[in-house]
Amino acid sequence: MKQISGNKLLVRALKEEGVDTIFGYPGACTIDISDELYKQDDIRIILPRHEQALVHEADAYARTTGKVGVCLVTSGPGATNLVTGLATANYDSVPLVCFTGQVARPLIGNDAFQEVDIVGITRSITKYGVIVRNREDLGRIIKEAFYIARTGRPGPVLIDLPKDVMAELGSADYPDTVNIRGYKPNTNVHMGQLKRALKMLKKAKKPLFLAGGGVNIARANEIFTEVVEKTEVPVVTTIMGRGAVPTDHPLYIGNLGMHGAYASNMAVSECDLLFSIGTRFNDRITGKLHEFAPNAQIVHIDIDTASISRNIHVDVPIVADALEAVTKMNEYVEHCETKKWRKQIAEWKEEHPLTMKNRVDMGPQDIIEEINRQFDNAIIATDVGQHQMFTTQYIEITKNKQLITSGGLGTMGYGFPAAIGAKLGNPDKDVIAISGDGGMQMNIQEFATAVLEELPLILCVFNNEYLGMVRQWQKLFYGKRYSMTNLKSGALFRRTNGQEMPEYTPDFVKLAESYGAKGIRVMKKEDIAVAFEEAKKNTKTPTLIEFVINPEELVYPMVQPGGTLEDLIMDC
């Protein structure tokens, strides 16, 4: 029987799994894998400039294509630099398989150069992690990794590869099937529970759908929209669920939660049945737990058993994939009488529309509305902060548009590399990243990746010279003590007791140009449209558009810390 090295088997396994792109950064413990990848032409190798950016790129590639994202990094610091990205993917249910190099087995546990227990470090933030200790187990472990990553609630899987195991000769066979004792993801919908839930939906006077990220992950958007239209039940979404139905749909109310629309939060507080699909009910959407949806019976469909009744007690639990469940719902749902209820919601919308009051100077709403006008086949990636909340409030997500963002972990530095991964996976779509001036600098080195891969991204930087979301809390709740949030602060600021400050660092336009990208600075509202038109002319290089924003622009509405969904601070 022919024998091959573990390195050769890994490359063969990747091809068998349909992998067409790997995000990798080399090192001593993976150099032999890199050498094997060099000898083939079927898998594209992307070389980012930092491992954290690398895993975010693989994450967005997975989110936007439906494929498994694949990472390859070396041992020690290469592996530990994945940690933030693994946690990001784990929170947001993104299928990744990450291969980390490891020192040879005799050196493990001896504090060898670039040795860490990466499986132990990442145990709580991966769906599964394993070190390959025997060459004969390699094929099975890789097969299981891809299966685990993509089935059930998707998530990241880490495989640690000791260098001597990968050099060892063994069988060339790669398994066709997987049989993991103790891991049997549920794929069937409990029809008894589902029919019970649909009866409750039919009887309810004020029913409400709550769609979370699970609807988007399962790609159940179209069938869910059919269900909504058949029932005429209004919909609210979490940030991760935005786009579960088109945001211009007449039955869509808006996002709920800490920065949710007034009408959305009131609808949750007043509904008598909350029919939830694919959400964890985290604290950013619930506010004070015991006062969340106080008048409602709650139905909860989720792929993850552990997510049901963990935060909010539910009346009808249904463990199922969102697409499977919604498809079955579509067979049985009936029209619900919601006319009076929808009239009430319309009144709330009219009473407190979602808009920014100051529309004289250029503001975030103006920029995002211009994106809505100019781009109808696009992926929007955001970083984390005020700009993220503005985007999730005002961006229109319709059939040919997708929003990707770090929802669960809230990872600054996600937006730019996510845009790179999204564009690599979707070359025919426009890809726009929206970042703050703080988050943009956390992975700004990825300009090199974007330029060398000839990616015509549009990077919008909302520059308000502060870490805006923290500054907003400091303004509203900490007596305007802007500690550690002024990005112009430094030696001159301290020396003059805040009386003098240098020019903003960096000059984003010049920095973009230094990488071979294009930079544009926009100061006035009337220049927004022209900047986007100019950016669209660049077909092989990224364009950074710096929008200079007033730091006093705050995200409203906002639920007071420790408050209920009705304790909203409105734009004042």
Number of C-alpha atoms within 10 A of each C-alpha: 7 8 13 16 17 26 25 19 25 21 18 17 21 19 13 13 13 12 17 16 20 21 24 27 21 18 18 13 24 25 17 18 22 18 12 15 20 12 9 10 9 13 16 14 18 19 18 24 17 19 27 23 30 30 34 32 32 34 34 29 29 21 28 20 14 16 19 26 30 27 26 26 28 26 29 21 14 21 28 19 18 24 18 21 26 28 20 27 30 23 19 24 23 27 30 32 30 25 23 26 29 31 25 18 15 10 13 14 11 8 9 13 10 17 21 19 16 24 19 11 14 21 14 13 20 23 22 19 22 16 20 20 16 15 20 17 13 25 22 17 17 24 19 18 24 21 21 25 24 21 17 18 24 24 27 32 31 26 23 23 28 25 22 18 23 28 17 15 17 21 17 19 16 16 14 8 10 14 10 10 6 6 10 11 14 15 15 11 20 13 13 9 15 21 15 12 22 17 14 19 26 18 13 19 17 25 30 28 21 24 29 26 24 26 28 23 24 17 15 20 23 18 19 23 20 16 22 21 15 14 19 20 24 24 28 31 29 26 29 25 24 28 27 31 28 19 22 13 13 13 19 22 24 26 28 25 28 25 25 29 27 30 26 26 29 19 28 28 19 20 21 22 24 27 24 23 28 28 24 24 22 16 13 19 24 22 22 15 19 12 14 20 23 13 15 21 20 21 26 26 26 24 25 19 15 10 18 23 15 12 14 18 15 18 13 18 20 24 22 25 28 28 21 14 24 25 18 17 21 17 9 12 18 16 14 17 17 19 13 11 18 20 11 16 21 14 12 18 18 12 11 14 13 19 14 18 10 11 12 9 12 20 20 23 19 19 21 21 14 15 20 16 11 13 18 16 16 23 23 25 27 30 31 24 21 22 26 23 21 19 22 24 23 20 23 23 23 20 16 12 20 21 25 24 26 26 20 18 16 15 19 21 25 32 32 34 33 32 31 32 28 30 25 24 22 16 11 10 18 20 27 29 26 26 29 30 27 23 22 26 16 16 18 18 17 21 27 18 20 26 19 15 17 16 23 24 28 24 24 25 24 25 22 19 20 21 21 26 19 15 23 21 17 16 15 13 12 12 9 12 13 16 11 11 18 16 15 17 18 12 12 14 15 12 11 10 10 12 9 13 16 11 8 12 10 11 12 22 17 14 16 21 16 13 17 17 24 20 21 19 17 16 13 14 15 12 13 20 16 11 19 20 11 13 22 16 11 17 12 15 21 28 31 26 25 23 26 19 20 16 15 11 16 23 22 23 22 21 22 18 14 11 16 22 30 20 18 21 16 15 15 8
